[in-house]
C-alpha cells in the first residue's frame, strides 16, 4: 500500500460490493473517501472486514433491495466472473440478468453514482470471445455511463507479483467532459526478498525438507522483474515449484494443491518454503497493521482472492483527477454562460 498525501477523494462516499476483505476500502479511504456500505456473502471475509473497518457487510447482494443502499458517489465491485448466457446479442442490461453483474447494474440504475469501479480476472476481457465484456460495456452505456477498461499487471505498479487483472472504470456521462486515463506503468524496484518477514520463529514451520527436491543450474544472484525458477519438489506441478526471492512472486491463488500451495515455494536462507500469510498480505499491498484471519487457511484463501491495493490506489488517484478536472470544466462552463 502506497503512502499518499493525495486526498483527491475527500468528500466522496463509496460502497463496497463483493467486498472480500476490503482491498477497495483500503485504496479509496487512503485518498479520503468514506465507505457508507459494504456487501460480502462469505462469513469469514465478513468477520475480517468488520474487524478492520468497523463495518459489518450485508449478506447476499441478490436479496438486497437496491433502494435501501445509501446514496454514494463511487460504486466499487470486484464481482465474480460468471458465464453470461448470450450468443453475441449484446443487449446490455437484459443480457446481464441472471449474473451477479446484474446486481451491480441494478444498484447503478437505482442510485446513479458518479463512478463505477470494477475489477475482475484477466480472462474476463476475452471470455466467450469478448461477448461477456461487450455485455458489461453495453449495460453500462445503456445506463448512461462512459466505459473504460484495461488489463494491468501488478508488477508494473511497484508490486513484485505477476497478477494481471482487468480494471473497468465508468463515469456517468453527464459529468464527463475531460477524459480518463489509466496510471502509467513504472519500473519495479522491489522484489520478493523485500517483503519477507525477519522473524524466523513465524516461518519455521513453512520450510520443506524432502528427498525429492531437485534444483536446476540457475544462479540465484541477479534481480529480475520476472519469476526465477530454481527447482522443484516431486514432479514440479503447480504448488511444487521453487523460485528465487530476487525475482517476483507467482500469482497468489485461493486454491490449488502441492507442498507450496497457494503461494509457490521460495528459496530463503538456502532452504525452500512457502510464504507466510503476512508476506502474502504485503505482496497484495496490505499494511502490517491489517488484521488477518486467525485461521491460516482462510488467510491464504482471502489474500489469493483479493485485489492488489496499490494498483487500485493508482487508478483511484486518476479517478480523483478526472472528477476534479470535470468539476472545474463544469464551473468554467457556468461562468461562460452566465
Long-range contacts (C-beta under 8 A, 24 or more apart in sequence): 1-26, 1-27, 1-30, 1-285, 1-286, 1-287, 1-309, 1-310, 1-313, 2-30, 2-158, 2-310, 2-313, 2-314, 4-30, 4-31, 4-313, 4-317, 6-31, 6-317, 6-320, 7-31, 7-32, 8-32, 8-317, 8-320, 8-321, 8-323, 8-324, 9-33, 9-74, 9-316, 9-319, 9-320, 9-323, 12-73, 12-74, 12-114, 12-323, 13-70, 13-71, 13-72, 13-73, 13-74, 14-72, 14-73, 14-74, 14-75, 14-76, 15-39, 15-69, 15-70, 15-72, 15-74, 15-75, 15-76, 15-107, 15-113, 16-40, 16-57, 16-76, 17-61, 17-75, 17-76, 17-77, 17-79, 17-103, 17-104, 17-107, 18-61, 18-77, 18-78, 18-79, 18-80, 18-100, 19-45, 19-49, 19-57, 19-76, 19-78, 20-45, 20-49, 20-78, 20-302, 20-305, 20-306, 20-307, 21-45, 21-48, 21-49, 21-52, 21-293, 21-302, 21-303, 21-306, 22-48, 22-49, 22-52, 22-53, 23-78, 23-284, 23-285, 23-286, 23-306, 23-307, 23-308, 23-309, 23-312, 24-76, 24-78, 24-117, 24-119, 24-307, 24-312, 25-49, 25-53, 26-285, 26-286, 26-287, 26-290, 26-309, 26-312, 27-307, 27-309, 27-312, 27-313, 27-316, 28-74, 28-76, 28-312, 28-316, 30-313, 31-313, 31-316, 31-317, 31-320, 33-73, 33-74, 33-316, 36-70, 36-71, 36-72, 37-69, 37-70, 37-72, 39-64, 44-293, 44-295, 44-298, 44-302, 45-302, 47-293, 48-291, 48-292, 48-293, 48-302, 51-291, 52-290, 52-291, 61-100, 61-103, 62-100, 62-103, 64-103, 66-106, 66-107, 66-109, 66-110, 66-111, 67-110, 69-107, 69-110, 69-111, 71-111, 72-111, 72-113, 73-113, 73-114, 73-115, 74-113, 74-114, 74-115, 74-116, 74-117, 74-319, 75-104, 75-107, 75-108, 75-111, 75-113, 75-115, 75-116, 75-117, 76-117, 76-118, 77-104, 77-116, 77-117, 77-118, 77-119, 78-118, 78-119, 78-120, 78-307, 79-103, 79-104, 79-118, 79-120, 81-120, 81-121, 81-123, 81-124, 81-127, 81-132, 83-127, 83-128, 83-132, 84-128, 84-131, 84-132, 84-135, 86-128, 86-131, 86-132, 86-135, 87-131, 88-129, 88-131, 88-134, 90-131, 90-134, 90-135, 90-138, 91-135, 91-138, 92-135, 92-138, 92-139, 92-141, 92-142, 93-139, 93-142, 93-143, 95-135, 95-138, 95-139, 96-135, 96-136, 96-139, 101-135, 101-136, 101-139, 105-139, 105-140, 105-143, 108-140, 108-143, 108-145, 109-143, 112-144, 112-172, 113-172, 114-171, 114-172, 114-175, 114-323, 115-169, 115-170, 115-171, 115-172, 115-319, 115-323, 116-140, 116-145, 116-168, 116-169, 116-170, 117-167, 117-168, 117-169, 117-170, 117-315, 117-316, 117-319, 118-167, 118-168, 118-169, 118-170, 119-165, 119-166, 119-167, 119-168, 119-307, 119-312, 120-165, 120-166, 120-168, 121-165, 121-166, 122-151, 122-164, 122-165, 122-166, 124-166, 125-149, 125-151, 125-166, 133-166, 136-168, 140-170, 144-172, 144-173, 144-174, 145-170, 145-171, 145-172, 145-173, 146-170, 146-171, 146-172, 146-173, 146-176, 146-180, 148-180, 148-182, 150-182, 152-182, 152-183, 152-185, 152-311, 152-315, 154-308, 154-310, 154-311, 155-188, 155-225, 155-248, 156-185, 156-186, 156-188, 157-183, 157-185, 157-186, 157-308, 157-310, 157-311, 157-314, 158-186, 158-188, 158-189, 158-190, 158-310, 159-190, 159-283, 159-284, 159-285, 159-308, 159-310, 159-311, 160-188, 160-190, 160-191, 160-192, 160-194, 160-195, 160-247, 160-248, 160-249, 160-283, 161-248, 161-249, 161-250, 161-251, 161-252, 161-283, 161-284, 161-308, 162-226, 162-227, 162-248, 162-249, 162-250, 162-251, 163-251, 163-252, 163-308, 165-307, 165-308, 165-311, 167-311, 167-315, 169-315, 169-319, 171-322, 171-326, 175-323, 175-326, 175-330, 176-322, 176-326, 177-325, 177-326, 177-329, 177-330, 178-322, 178-325, 178-326, 178-329, 179-322, 180-318, 180-319, 180-322, 181-318, 181-322, 182-315, 182-318, 183-314, 183-315, 183-317, 183-318, 187-225, 188-225, 188-248, 191-223, 191-224, 191-245, 191-246, 191-247, 191-248, 192-243, 192-244, 192-245, 192-246, 192-247, 192-248, 192-249, 192-266, 192-283, 193-245, 193-246, 195-279, 195-282, 195-283, 196-245, 196-268, 196-279, 197-276, 197-278, 197-279, 202-276, 202-278, 203-268, 203-273, 203-276, 206-273, 206-274, 206-275, 206-276, 207-268, 207-271, 207-272, 207-273, 208-233, 208-259, 208-260, 208-265, 208-271, 208-272, 208-273, 208-274, 209-271, 210-234, 210-259, 213-242, 213-272, 215-242, 218-244, 220-244, 220-246, 220-267, 221-246, 222-246, 223-247, 224-248, 227-264, 230-267, 231-267, 231-272, 233-258, 233-259, 233-260, 233-265, 233-272, 234-258, 234-259, 239-264, 240-265, 241-265, 242-266, 242-267, 242-272, 243-267, 249-275, 249-283, 252-280, 252-283, 252-284, 252-303, 252-304, 253-304, 254-300, 254-301, 254-302, 254-304, 254-305, 255-301, 255-304, 261-300, 262-300, 262-301, 262-304, 263-300, 277-303, 280-304, 284-308, 284-309, 285-309, 285-310, 285-311, 285-313
